Amino acid sequence: MFERKWIGGNVTRILIALAALQLLLNAQPQPERLKVLILTGESDTQYHDWRVSTPFLRSLLERTGRFDVKVAEQVSGLDAESLRHFDLLVLNYMGPRWSAVTEHAVEDFVRQGKGLISFHGVTYGPMYGMVFDGHWKAGADAGWPAYPSLTGARWDPPKIGHGRRHVFTVTWVDRSHPISNGLDSTFVANDELYHRLDLLPGSHVLATAFSDPATGGTGRDEPIVWVAELGKGRVVHTTLGHDLSAMSQPGFLATFARGAEWAATGNVTLPTVIPSITRRSDPVRTMVVTGGHPYPTSLYTLFEGYEDVVWSHATSPKEAFPPDLAARFDVIVLHDMHEDLDPPLRENLRAFAEAGKGIVSLHHAIVDYTDWPWWWQEVTGGVFFIKERPGHPASNYKEGVEMVVTPTQLGTTHPVTRNVGPLVVTDEAYRGMWHSPDVQVLMETTFPLNDRPVVYLGPNPKARVIYIQLGHSDSTMRYPGYRKLVHNAILWSAGRLQ
């Protein structure tokens, strides 16, 4: 008995000590975010479109939590004072040369101890004064003399190039460097494999890939990632990153993010796996239900790109409403149109609602389950009658009308519609619907071909239900205000938005 108490007491003390240590660690100040400036704009958009790659790189760096990123699209004219507050420059530029003031400022930025990272087409950049006018060609100006030192390599147009784009294996040849330390020995690239580059003395190769003659390559290992020093500063370059498909490969994500941190600080604290999108540990598990009515495929974009939402898709009620529905999902988003529902599926959906789960009904889903009065009378609080019913005529609609939808007094403060503001959309008007007297209207319209309520909370006392009438057109799906409204509705119905 004494021994058991002694062991139990020590285990308790250890657990308390560990908990206290964890609290202490959590209380430690987080490292300040590194300040990054992406230099871009005025470049080739046919082969390497900076307009799409720059937002991608910004998102990649910011979602690590380690970087605060800004973008300069008019670079010529920046001076040393403009760059002074940054820790890292990202070179995503392949256009004409900058002013002498800007070029010297970038050179001095690195020489004085800051970092620079560049990739793929930047290898040739403005080194030879190249401009794009249908074809790459030498410009009237001489090349930027210091440019090779900023990338660690020379670009000799008569001999360099690449074979056919293909999938190939990249091998880390120095696994002790902070960038590559802890990474798998190889990774897969889906890219162009540059060959016959002249690396400057002092450039240190971290990774290579075999340039296969079968794809137009050289038959030898070519450098893929290297680092160099310029004065007190650090330079990182990778030949990968032809387009978003190439940059979305896990190997590129890890190389670029970890390379950026090393260039800025000389150390790497980022993990070995950089996710393509950061997910919260507890995202809202969402089931999106379609079927029974055509819809724009841009519907899917309503649920993409969020840290706090993960979604599945069902195209039939049988697929959508299994017996364990309430255990698997937090919210159902309905964009289907089925007037009836089999009794077993009704019970599964009823159990979901009575478990206090979230239901977001969009547009033509107001026709759902009109043969099941409990659903539209007590859950969604509204129904569009396709056919005349005793005591109620058929509802009607009109496509392609411009409507202005504004928040009600309740809607100005409710979490779903707070700061959404008025919506001006070209969508489908519904008129002559039945609405429960117990719905709470958040947004409304005075458009004469539409009923006044447009966004409202359902009357069910257990489930968190919201109906959003809009959602017929592609333009509505892509309208920022509508996207915010749907995202807010999902979070609120899951109990995550107060």
DAKAPE-V34973 format. One record per helix or strand of 2 or more residues. SS is the DSSP state (~ for helix, > for strand). FROM is the first residue (numbers start at 0). TO is the last residue. If there is no record, write none. Layout:
ss | from | to
SS | FROM | TO
SS | FROM | TO
This chain:
ss | from | to
~ | 1 | 26
> | 33 | 38
~ | 49 | 61
> | 66 | 71
~ | 79 | 82
> | 87 | 90
~ | 99 | 110
> | 114 | 118
~ | 119 | 122
> | 130 | 131
> | 135 | 136
~ | 146 | 150
> | 152 | 153
> | 160 | 161
> | 165 | 171
> | 185 | 190
> | 193 | 194
> | 197 | 198
> | 203 | 209
~ | 212 | 214
> | 220 | 229
> | 232 | 237
~ | 243 | 246
~ | 249 | 264
> | 283 | 290
~ | 296 | 302
> | 308 | 313
~ | 316 | 319
~ | 324 | 327
> | 330 | 335
~ | 342 | 353
> | 357 | 361
~ | 362 | 366
~ | 372 | 378
> | 381 | 382
> | 395 | 406
> | 422 | 430
> | 433 | 434
> | 439 | 443
> | 452 | 456
> | 463 | 467
~ | 473 | 476
~ | 479 | 492
